[in-house]
Amino acid sequence: MKAMMLTGIRKMQMREVRIPSLRTPTDVLLKLAVVGVCGSDIHYYTKGRIGSQVVRYPFIVGHECSAVVLKIGRKVSRVKLGDRVAVEPAMACGQCDQCRAGRPHTCRVLRFLGCPRQAEGCLSEYLVMPHECCYPVGPRTTLEQAALSEPLGIGLYAVRQSIPLKNKAIAILGCGPIGLSVLLCARLQKPKAVFVTDKIDRRLAWARSTGINWTGHPNKVNVARAIGKREPMLLDVVFECCGEQEAIDQAVDLLKPGGKLMLIGIPSVERVSFVMDRIRRKEITIQNVRRQCACVQPTLDFIERKQLRPDFMVTHRFPFSRTKEAFDLVAGYRDGVVKAMIHF
């Protein structure tokens, strides 16, 4: 089969590799259909690492995907041949203290698609996954939407980890795919006011199209002052979705006493900082968000019922052979890109 492999910083090659085989009775062989290009994939492409996770070349990245079931092990019960599925990229052991506590996303021996020293990614023609990670999609859900369920699941989990948002004032700082996923999921709870920032005008236009209260470019407007004029008592929750120190500082300024800061964006640096006097005096709660937890199926249900309509997020589509073009586009934030998708 063909696989698109990282071979160095900003280097990628299509190579021929062996088709994976079923290793256990609960494994499923998948034929890939659609893969989304994620910001974490771009970190590996441009930096070769995310924190302590360092790429050893050659390596296959990619973890947002949908596929069709080609072969199943004798104990597979969740899917059948020919099913269209969304793939949960996190493979938990099911036995450790974290899994038993209902936290499979922080499993002690978690394996995650496209994560160095854990598992090769999904930018290949075929993939083997445990059947627990394969979610059949309904007839009204497209394979592209099924692939989008991965970032949307993160958005749904972030919203669920915050506070009930009905009649609350919130901000989303960073309006890329994760920020937009948070926005779509937050709106399901009918917040009182939603404020969004980003440095790409096209992304702000997409956010405005959902009917939110205000958008702003942080290089063109004083975000804290502009939002403070509209919400003098400040905000209940801020979702930081870009991993930038500037946005973290803005979030602290925007939050009311007792507010909650949701850290979702992955920084490109090892350390970020807080002005302790500000977060202490306001008694701000800081909540990190680690991927998604038990949110794939509910996300797919929302998509199937048309309560989540994520199609507008897809701004660019590429065939598998042009994967490197997609990565260069996303890495350079070119052409107003929000989400680039690879089609097989």
C-alpha positions as CSV (number, residue, x, y, z in Angstrom):
1,M,0.0,0.0,0.0
2,K,1.0,3.6,-0.3
3,A,1.8,5.7,2.8
4,M,2.7,9.4,3.1
5,M,5.6,9.6,5.4
6,L,7.5,12.4,7.2
7,T,11.2,12.1,6.3
8,G,12.5,15.3,7.8
9,I,11.5,18.8,8.8
10,R,9.0,20.0,6.1
11,K,9.8,16.9,4.1
12,M,7.3,14.2,3.1
13,Q,7.4,11.3,0.6
14,M,5.0,8.7,-0.7
15,R,6.4,5.3,0.0
16,E,5.3,1.7,-0.6
17,V,4.8,-0.2,2.7
18,R,3.2,-3.5,3.7
19,I,-0.6,-3.6,4.2
20,P,-1.1,-4.1,8.0
21,S,-2.6,-7.3,9.2
22,L,-5.1,-8.1,11.9
23,R,-3.2,-8.8,15.1
24,T,-6.1,-9.6,17.5
25,P,-9.6,-11.1,17.1
26,T,-11.1,-7.6,17.7
27,D,-9.0,-5.8,15.1
28,V,-10.6,-4.2,12.0
29,L,-8.9,-3.5,8.6
30,L,-10.0,-0.2,7.2
31,K,-9.7,1.4,3.8
32,L,-9.1,5.1,4.3
33,A,-11.6,7.6,2.8
34,V,-10.9,11.0,4.2
35,V,-8.2,12.5,6.5
36,G,-8.2,15.9,8.0
37,V,-5.0,17.9,8.5
38,C,-4.7,18.9,12.1
39,G,-2.6,21.5,13.8
40,S,-0.7,18.9,15.8
41,D,0.2,17.2,12.5
42,I,1.7,20.5,11.4
43,H,3.8,20.7,14.6
44,Y,5.4,17.4,13.7
45,Y,5.8,18.5,10.1
46,T,7.4,21.9,10.8
47,K,9.1,21.2,14.2
48,G,9.5,17.5,14.4
49,R,8.0,17.4,17.9
50,I,5.4,18.4,20.3
51,G,7.1,18.8,23.7
52,S,8.6,15.4,24.6
53,Q,7.0,13.7,21.6
54,V,9.8,13.7,19.0
55,V,9.5,12.2,15.6
56,R,11.8,9.4,14.5
57,Y,11.9,9.4,10.7
58,P,10.4,8.1,8.6
59,F,7.0,8.4,10.3
60,I,3.3,8.5,9.3
61,V,1.2,11.3,10.9
62,G,-2.5,11.9,10.8
63,H,-5.3,11.0,13.2
64,E,-8.6,12.6,11.9
65,C,-10.1,10.1,9.6
66,S,-13.0,8.2,8.2
67,A,-12.9,4.8,6.4
68,V,-14.7,1.8,5.1
69,V,-14.5,-1.6,6.8
70,L,-12.7,-4.2,4.7
71,K,-12.0,-7.1,7.1
72,I,-12.9,-7.9,10.7
73,G,-11.5,-10.2,13.3
74,R,-13.6,-13.1,14.6
75,K,-14.6,-11.3,17.8
76,V,-15.5,-8.0,16.3
77,S,-19.1,-7.0,17.2
78,R,-19.2,-3.2,16.7
79,V,-18.9,-3.1,12.9
80,K,-19.5,-5.3,9.8
81,L,-17.9,-5.5,6.4
82,G,-18.7,-2.4,4.2
83,D,-19.6,-0.1,7.2
84,R,-18.6,3.5,6.9
85,V,-16.9,4.5,10.1
86,A,-15.5,7.4,12.0
87,V,-12.2,6.5,13.8
88,E,-11.4,7.4,17.4
89,P,-7.6,7.8,17.2
90,A,-7.0,7.0,20.9
91,M,-6.4,3.4,21.8
92,A,-6.7,2.8,25.5
93,C,-5.9,-0.3,27.5
94,G,-9.1,-0.5,29.4
95,Q,-7.4,-1.9,32.4
96,C,-5.3,0.9,34.1
97,D,-6.5,3.2,36.9
98,Q,-7.3,5.9,34.4
99,C,-9.4,3.7,32.2
100,R,-11.3,2.3,35.2
101,A,-11.9,5.8,36.4
102,G,-13.6,6.7,33.1
103,R,-10.6,8.6,31.8
104,P,-9.4,6.5,28.8
105,H,-8.0,9.6,27.1
106,T,-5.3,9.7,29.9
107,C,-4.7,6.0,29.8
108,R,-1.3,5.1,31.3
109,V,-0.3,3.3,28.1
110,L,-2.4,5.1,25.6
111,R,-1.6,4.7,21.9
112,F,-2.6,7.5,19.6
113,L,-2.6,7.6,15.9
114,G,0.2,9.6,14.4
115,C,1.9,10.1,17.8
116,P,5.7,9.3,18.0
117,R,6.5,6.1,19.9
118,Q,2.8,5.3,20.1
119,A,1.3,4.5,16.7
120,E,1.8,5.3,13.0
121,G,-0.8,7.7,11.7
122,C,-3.6,7.3,9.2
123,L,-2.1,8.9,6.1
124,S,-2.0,5.6,4.3
125,E,-4.3,3.6,2.2
126,Y,-5.1,1.0,4.8
127,L,-5.2,1.0,8.6
128,V,-5.8,-1.5,11.4
129,M,-7.7,-0.4,14.5
130,P,-9.4,-2.0,17.5
131,H,-13.1,-2.3,16.9
132,E,-13.7,-0.2,20.0
133,C,-12.3,2.8,18.0
134,C,-14.6,2.3,15.0
135,Y,-17.9,4.1,15.0
136,P,-20.4,3.4,12.3
137,V,-21.9,6.5,10.8
138,G,-25.6,7.1,9.9
139,P,-26.9,7.5,6.3
140,R,-27.2,11.2,6.6
141,T,-23.5,11.7,7.6
142,T,-20.9,12.0,4.9
143,L,-17.4,10.5,5.2
144,E,-16.0,14.0,5.3
145,Q,-18.3,14.9,8.2
146,A,-17.3,11.6,9.9
147,A,-13.6,12.7,9.8
148,L,-14.6,16.1,11.2
149,S,-16.1,14.3,14.2
150,E,-12.6,14.1,15.7
151,P,-12.0,17.9,16.2
152,L,-15.7,18.4,16.9
153,G,-15.4,15.8,19.6
154,I,-12.7,17.8,21.2
155,G,-14.9,20.9,21.0
156,L,-17.8,19.0,22.6
157,Y,-15.6,17.6,25.4
158,A,-14.2,21.1,26.1
159,V,-17.7,22.5,26.4
160,R,-18.7,19.7,28.7
161,Q,-15.6,20.2,30.9
162,S,-16.4,23.9,31.4
163,I,-19.7,24.9,33.0
164,P,-23.3,25.0,31.8
165,L,-23.2,27.7,29.2
166,K,-26.9,28.7,29.0
167,N,-27.2,32.4,29.5
168,K,-23.4,32.8,30.1
169,A,-21.0,35.1,28.4
170,I,-18.0,33.3,26.8
171,A,-15.1,34.0,24.5
172,I,-13.2,31.7,22.1
173,L,-9.7,32.9,21.4
174,G,-8.4,31.3,18.2
175,C,-11.0,30.4,15.5
176,G,-9.3,27.6,13.6
177,P,-10.8,24.1,13.4
178,I,-10.7,23.6,17.2
179,G,-12.0,27.0,17.9
180,L,-14.9,26.6,15.4
181,S,-15.6,23.1,16.9
182,V,-15.9,24.7,20.4
183,L,-18.1,27.4,18.9
184,L,-20.5,25.0,17.2
185,C,-20.8,22.9,20.3
186,A,-21.1,25.8,22.7
187,R,-24.0,27.2,20.7
188,L,-25.9,24.1,21.4
189,Q,-26.2,25.3,25.0
190,K,-27.5,28.8,24.0
191,P,-25.0,31.1,25.8
192,K,-26.0,34.7,26.3
193,A,-23.1,36.2,24.4
194,V,-20.2,34.7,22.3
195,F,-17.0,36.6,21.4
196,V,-14.4,35.2,19.0
197,T,-10.9,36.3,18.0
198,D,-8.5,35.2,15.3
199,K,-5.7,36.7,13.1
200,I,-7.2,35.3,9.9
201,D,-10.1,37.5,8.6
202,R,-11.7,34.6,6.7
203,R,-12.0,32.6,9.9
204,L,-13.7,35.5,11.6
205,A,-16.1,35.7,8.7
206,W,-17.0,32.1,9.2
207,A,-17.6,32.7,12.9
208,R,-19.8,35.7,12.1
209,S,-21.8,33.5,9.8
210,T,-23.0,31.5,12.8
211,G,-24.7,34.6,14.3
212,I,-22.4,35.3,17.2
213,N,-22.1,38.7,19.0
214,W,-18.7,40.0,18.1
215,T,-15.4,39.0,16.3
216,G,-12.1,40.8,16.5
217,H,-8.6,40.6,15.1
218,P,-6.2,40.8,18.1
219,N,-3.6,42.8,16.0
220,K,-6.2,45.4,15.0
221,V,-8.2,45.9,18.2
222,N,-7.6,45.8,22.0
223,V,-9.6,42.6,22.6
224,A,-10.0,43.0,26.4
225,R,-11.2,46.6,26.1
226,A,-13.5,46.0,23.2
227,I,-15.2,43.0,24.9
228,G,-15.2,44.7,28.3
229,K,-17.3,47.6,26.8
230,R,-19.9,45.0,25.7
231,E,-19.7,42.9,28.9
232,P,-18.7,45.2,31.8
233,M,-19.0,42.4,34.3
234,L,-16.6,40.3,32.1
235,L,-16.9,36.7,31.0
236,D,-17.8,33.4,32.7
237,V,-15.6,31.2,30.5
238,V,-12.8,31.7,28.0
239,F,-11.8,28.9,25.6
240,E,-8.2,29.4,24.6
241,C,-7.8,27.5,21.3
242,C,-4.6,28.8,19.7
243,G,-1.9,28.0,22.2
244,E,-0.5,31.5,22.2
245,Q,0.9,33.4,25.2
246,E,-0.9,36.6,24.1
247,A,-4.2,34.8,24.0
248,I,-3.7,33.3,27.5
249,D,-3.0,36.8,28.9
250,Q,-6.1,38.2,27.2
251,A,-8.2,35.3,28.6
252,V,-7.1,36.2,32.2
253,D,-8.0,39.9,31.5
254,L,-11.4,38.9,30.1
255,L,-12.5,36.6,32.9
256,K,-14.7,37.8,35.8
257,P,-13.8,36.7,39.3
258,G,-14.5,33.0,39.7
259,G,-14.4,32.6,35.9
260,K,-13.0,29.5,34.1
261,L,-10.1,29.4,31.6
262,M,-10.2,26.4,29.3
263,L,-6.8,25.6,27.8
264,I,-7.3,23.7,24.5
265,G,-4.7,25.0,22.1
266,I,-1.3,23.3,21.9
267,P,1.5,25.8,22.3
268,S,4.5,25.6,20.0
269,V,6.7,26.3,23.0
270,E,7.4,24.2,26.1
271,R,6.3,26.8,28.7
272,V,3.6,29.4,29.0
273,S,3.2,31.7,32.0
274,F,0.5,33.5,34.1
275,V,0.6,36.7,36.0
276,M,-0.2,35.1,39.4
277,D,-1.5,38.3,41.0
278,R,-4.3,38.4,38.4
279,I,-5.4,34.8,38.4
280,R,-5.1,34.6,42.3
281,R,-7.1,37.8,43.0
282,K,-9.8,36.7,40.5
283,E,-9.6,33.1,41.8
284,I,-9.7,31.8,38.2
285,T,-10.0,28.1,37.6
286,I,-7.7,26.8,34.9
287,Q,-8.8,23.6,33.1
288,N,-6.6,21.8,30.6
289,V,-8.5,19.8,27.9
290,R,-6.9,16.6,26.7
291,R,-8.4,15.6,23.3
292,Q,-11.9,14.1,23.7
293,C,-13.4,11.6,26.2
294,A,-16.5,9.6,25.4
295,C,-17.6,12.3,22.9
296,V,-17.2,10.6,19.5
297,Q,-20.6,9.0,19.5
298,P,-22.5,12.0,20.8
299,T,-20.8,14.2,18.2
300,L,-21.8,11.8,15.4
301,D,-25.3,11.8,16.8
302,F,-25.4,15.6,16.6
303,I,-24.1,15.5,13.0
304,E,-26.6,12.8,12.0
305,R,-29.5,14.9,13.4
306,K,-28.1,18.0,11.7
307,Q,-27.7,19.8,15.1
308,L,-24.0,20.2,14.2
309,R,-23.3,21.4,10.7
310,P,-19.5,21.5,10.3
311,D,-19.2,21.4,6.5
312,F,-18.3,25.1,6.2
313,M,-15.1,24.4,8.1
314,V,-13.7,22.6,5.1
315,T,-12.1,25.2,2.9
316,H,-9.6,23.1,0.9
317,R,-9.6,19.5,-0.5
318,F,-6.6,17.6,-1.9
319,P,-6.1,14.1,-3.3
320,F,-3.8,11.8,-1.3
321,S,-1.0,12.3,-3.8
322,R,-0.9,16.1,-3.0
323,T,-0.8,15.7,0.8
324,K,2.4,17.8,1.1
325,E,0.7,20.7,-0.7
326,A,-2.1,20.5,2.0
327,F,0.5,20.5,4.8
328,D,2.3,23.5,3.3
329,L,-0.9,25.4,2.9
330,V,-2.0,24.8,6.5
331,A,1.5,25.4,7.9
332,G,1.6,28.8,6.2
333,Y,-2.0,29.7,7.0
334,R,-2.4,30.5,3.3
335,D,-5.5,31.2,1.3
336,G,-7.7,31.7,4.3
337,V,-7.5,28.0,5.1
338,V,-9.6,26.7,8.0
339,K,-9.6,22.9,7.4
340,A,-7.8,21.0,4.6
341,M,-9.0,17.5,3.9
342,I,-7.2,14.7,2.1
343,H,-9.4,12.5,0.0
344,F,-8.4,8.9,-1.0
